[in-house]
Amino acid sequence: MKQRFSALDVRAMVTALRQRVVGLRLQGIYDVNSKTFLLKFTKPEHKQLVLVESGIRLHTTEYTRDKSVVPSGFCMKLRKHLRARRLTAVRQLGMDRVVDFEFAVAAGPQAEGSYHIICEFYASGNIILTDHEHRILALLRVVHLEDESFAVGRTYAMKESRDIEPVGRDELLRCLRGAGPKDTLKRALASLGAYGPSLSEHVILRAQLSPSLRVSQALAVGGDGSEQQSARVDALLEAYAEAFDIVQQLGQNICPGFITCQPGSTDSAEEQLFDEFAPWLFEQYKQRSSYREYASFADAADVFFSNIEAQKLKVKAQQQEQAAERKLDAIKAEHHGRVAALERAHQKTEEQARRIEMNLEFVDQAITVIRQAVAAGMDWEELAELVRDQQDQGNPVAERIAKLNLAANQITLSLDDPIENSSDNDSDSDEETSGLGRGPLSVDVDIFESAFANAQRYYTSRRQAGIKHAKTLAVSSQALQSAEQKIRTDLRATKITSTVTQQRKPLWFEKFAWFISSDGYLVLAGHDMHQNELLVKRYLRAGDAYVHADLHGAASVVVKNRSASSPIPPSTLFQAGIMSVCQSRAWDAKIVTSAWWVEAHQVSKTAPTGEYLTTGSFMIRGKKNFLPPTQLVYGFGFLFRLADDESIARHAAARQQRLALVQEGLRAASEVARENADSGDDDDASASAAAAAIEQMDFAAARKKYNLEEVEKAAAPVQEDEEEKGNVSKSVSAESKRNMTAKERRDQRKQRKDAAASTAAEGAAEAEAKGKKLSKQEQRRLDEEAKYVKTESQKQKQKQQPQKRGKKGKLRKMKEKYADQDDEDRELRMAILGTSGKNVGDVLEKQSAPAAENLALVHGQEDDEVESSDLQREEPQIEQQQQQQKTEHVAAGAGNGQDDDDDDRDADAEAATAAEHMDVLDTLTGTPLPGDNISSAIPVCAPYAALSSCKYRVKLVPGSMKKGKACKMAVTVMLAAADNSKPRSVHSSDAAEAERLELQMILANREKELMKAVPEPEMIAQMLGKVKVTAPNMESLRQKTKAAAKSRAKSKTTGND
């Protein structure tokens, strides 16, 4: 099996990396282990992960791996110098297995501030960080050679190796002549040039030769020059020319990758055993029946090594489980042996007592003889000699004495079973049950007790052994269960949890805050004002609903409708309102308030004349449909994605039934709304059937409780008056715009002021000449005009004064920016912003009628402005927005026809794309069924009512817990729920029930595995901030967690001792 990169592999991989990662910024560096590092390159909405294993491999990866919790010192050094730097080049040093990642500054790679990562993939490999002069700043391992040394502070020698060159005839013949007598073609040509073993074998096969042939047999090489005419040499030269072209293609173009499988491996993609990987389909691979092709060599290398890693981790985990099983089996065997020993001792004691009873005469005689000898003071050795003499003489009593143990006042008798005439079957049965067999049995008897007393002693011992045996059997199951639990706990504490899983591609709506309502509708909300802008502009279409709340920070929520002709259910709108309110400050302040919704055509980004809209703000025209007050209850759970059509079909019936119920309810509500519209109760009922449905179906009691009808009736006259005022002001403003442009009005005002100033000066001169006294009104007019002239003269003097450094450029920019603004416009706008301290009405009265009509809409406007965040209104922003709106208006009027056609085509294309994207909702389910094939778990944060169909969920209420801790606690609760959902046993007498239990066990294990594989940042992106996690049996779970932590700490302390 191939286990590391060759020079040809490095060349192909460098070509792939040039296209994928050059130009991206190095966002993060992580160490998977002591020799493997993960480089994260990113740009907006795109990222690439590059895996580097010193001396082994280099490739991009789409698989996630567990990273070290604490980064190593070398990793921290790389982060310090390279984080957020742009990768400018990737190159291979000649045909060596050395790759140089260049992070250059704008001045060039030779300028200070540039860095290099040099990766070596030969021998044990190395990863070296150098500066712009290739001075080593950090390296993975220090290497000392005879002629050079690699250490911090030394200069890395960038020796350009000889690049690959075409093979000539002389070079080929020189290589063949230098081969040994037993060398094969594959071995001889492997060292020729930098082609490598795989490409050399390809060359031999292309020349229609066998790689295993010896050089002396394959080619007629001699000294007379006849070898130059050999056809085989010419074939090899042609094959080497083709190989040179292959190497050039691998260095210039991205080529597909190939993986060969070992012979005899299964056809299943998961169980296939990989053999080799290559950037080209060589001839030796074509001869094999099993190989797999990938779009890029980087993808092939990623799949190959990731599969090998997963297999190694799987084997290690299996070895740990097998070791735990062996340990448990040893404990069981020891326990069974102890029980069997007690049972044998019990049976033996009973048999010994029975043998004494069957041989009472011999036992009494033996006891009497030995007791008399001991009483007579006979020496123990003489007594033993006497017993042996009597045995030689054939004394039947002495023959039954097997051993003397006078120190313990005991003798050992060999007693037979007197019932020797029983049947053979009965004897065999007794032998099997007792385990003692037939024949003599050694029995220890006390010489100072009678035979009956000795038998009674054995019966007493038998009874005690029976009691002990019974107690052992009684606690055996508990002891085994305790031992098994301890072994399982130790296995979980030391189990290898590292996994290699393929990264899940996020769905198109996961960049927003989202959920699927209980009725099956997709609900989207922006995380910030930029996402709100994107959401409304790109994804709000006809038939959709826009939901918002009049609170700071409330999200702009869009409810996607599958069909523009059918209204959205009230429950979905209510859940969208909960989402908008919970995203606002009402969550932290714990305020219960209401949201409102409008249809898509009521939302506009166009502001009236004199007003501007910041990013994330929209204009709402028409009536707002208020929702009942919402409770601050949210939820967090997991949805599972179905991987095949068969699994999707299992959930289709339930989905269709739910949609049918929703449509039936909406149909009934529409009929009620139509009746109300015919009776004239509500003038807007026919325009909005969904609003009437909400009022008549779900929210009747809530509207009555919170007096929403009275509030709307009270607000209706005010709204009508504002609409009338707005219409009048609009008509006047439009008429004035048609008659006179803004520049003409500005010139006219200037002419009137100049004429008034000249007239005042002339009038004052004439009055002085005639000696007449001016009236108070004329004097006040003359004073104001003189003040105006004085102000203008002061401005002229300030212009003539020398400007401070930097002021001239600022004044020039301000002049260009406010070129179309005169004093009256500036005064009115400052009054609107409240920075001048003047009243808007007073300013309007002082100004002329055209100016007041032109800006009346700013103060008394018809439309409502929706803001998702605080609007910071500044004068430069006002002028910039107005100028932009004027430019857009003129451009729209100039090319109206073509722009409308383009917009229609773009809208149709986006609508078709959104319709295709909505089909992905059918692949998501909150409650997988046994037998479903689920590929991934997707975290979702939604109103708790919307998660009613989710199998794993927790409730969120306002609290003080941060997002990361809340996600960990929620996952812990849901993993415990997954363990509880497992069946206790998969064994059953019924085959169907056993199959169902097995499928349920497989599903629970798969769900738990997928939930554990979800990255924490992915969950944090969906989680609300400042929450409190609640769930059933929460307190018991906390106690179990604390107890497990204490036991682990105790076991660690014991192990250290």
C-alpha angles and dihedrals in degrees: 000000000000110000108171143034123273125209090263091052091051090052093052092045093051089054091053093047092052090063098039108040110015108110094025125112123245101241101172144004121204133177116225091184138336093291104026124077132182119215117198115205118186146177128172109309093351137082138174127199117209118195118205121187113183111248094354119062150345124197145127115263139206094189126096121229133187111259130208113273093219114040119230124248092255090051091051090051091053091048092051095056105028111031113122092006121134120243107232103176145004120198142163120232101240108295094324122120090250125114126194119206108198122204102184130177125231092268091062140269092288093057124098112268096044119119138190134207109204115196120194119200102184128092108347091340130218142218115217131187115206137173128235091287091049091250108156113248098170137351138185096236134007114238126194117193131175097258102025143015133216112213140126111293095024123111117249110232108231096202111178107224121215110277121230115280135187114274115246128207094250093050092049093049091046089054093048093048091052093055119108123248093257099038118120125223092254093053095043096049097040091083095046109115116318098304097114132212099291096050091043090054088049089053092051092050092046087055087054093244131127117251090215095057117109117246093239091054098040098050133031098227116174141147100257096077095251090121090071089066093050114124091212092060090051090050091051091050091052091049091050089052089055090047091053090054089051091054091049091050092050090054095049109031136039107251130193121263130231135205122195122207128220117260114265096023119138124263092241112110092220096050100041115118111224120221111178141353127210140171091230135043098246123196094254089058094050089060090059117084097215123060135127128221127213132191093245136019089235089060092048093050090047093053093044098052095036090054091049091049092049091049092050092049090047091051091049091050090049091049090052091049091047091050089051090049091050091050091050091047090051090052090049092048091049091049093048090048091053091050091047091050090052090049092049091048089051092051093044093051091050092049092049091053090048092050090053090052092048092050102039096140096051092044093050092047093050092047092048094049095048093042092052092048092050091046090052089058096247115168113256092233092049089048091053090049090050091052091051091050091052090049089053090051091053100251104170093212094049091047089061093054106094101171142000118225099173093158087071093034089246138121127196115231126194104220126188128209105254092207096081096144097071119121121275092240092055090048092051090049091051090048092052095046098042099033089214101098128204127300135062119344123203112234126182113218132184112241092211094056131066125249092258091050091052091049090049090051091054092048089052090050090048091054092051091048089051092052090049091047092051092049091049091052091047094056097033096094092048092048092050092047091050092049092047091049091051092050092048090050092051089047092053091048093052100028118127105248097174111121137182109214131165115255115253115235107233118240119249094255097047092089086071131056102267148162140171113245124230087259093054100257123139113239120194133188134177123246092214141001093278092055090046089055092048093045096054097040098046108027108027106100138166111294094027124114129230115213126190142150131222093244134107111265094012110154124242101240125198121195110205114219118207092208122032091207096060122069123239115255117255093236090058092050090049092052090049088052090053089053093052094048095045090053091057135073089275088082094060094038092044092229120163108216142146134259128206137212138208136183123266096255090058092063116085138168093204114103125204120256111290096023133089135202122219125214111296095019124114139182119242117205122192133009124345117221107219120212126214118271112283130225118233096241119130135169143211124208147136132265119200124218117225114227104202141035093247092061091046091052091057090063097041095086094054091046093051092048091053092049091048091054091049093049092048091053092047091049091054091047091050091053090053090048091050091052090050090050092051092050091052096237093131125026093202099046095097092050095054116030092170092058091053089047090057092049094049102038122036106359104048094103093043093050090051092046096051096035092237091154092058091048092052092046091051092048094047098077091047091051092048091051091050091049091051091049091047092050092050093048091046093053093048092046092048092050092050090049091053093050101042136014125228093253092052091050091049092050090047092053091050092050091051091051093048092047091048091050093050092045091050092051092048092047092051092049092050092048092051091047092051093040094232122154115239123229121245092253093051091045092051091049091050092049092053091049091048090050090052091050090049091051092051091050091051090052090052091051092050090052090053093050116094112266124232119249111285094010095097094059092046092050091048092053091046090050092052092045096049097034092121094048124092131191096270092052091048093049093050094048093048088052091052092051090048095233097116097052092232128125117249092224093054092050092050092051092053094051127075123270098253092053092048092049091048094056102032092104091064092066104029106032129164099215131075120230117222116207126187093195140013111302112224102203113198129169096243090052091051094054093043093051092047093049091048092049091049091050092048091048093052092045091049091051092049098052103021099139099050094041092050091052092049092048091050092051092047091048092050092048093048091046091052091048091049090050090053091047091052090064089072088074089073089064094057123085135167096206114043117201125229107274096029118135106225121185106186146000119237121199117226132183113201144139108299092242090059090056094057091111094049116106093206117042142132132203122246125203130170111288143127103270118121124233099256095050091044091053092050092049092047092050091048091053093048094047089053088050089052090053091049092051092060115102114248092230136011094204119105137152089232112077094209092050091048090052091049091050091049092051090048091051091049091048093050092049091048093049091050092048093051094047091051090050094058109109116241095233089057091056094043090055090062100036123099119237126246099020141149117225117220130177139151114286090012095145094049090050091052091051092050091049092051092047091050091049091051092049091050091049091048093049091050091051091049091048092051091050 
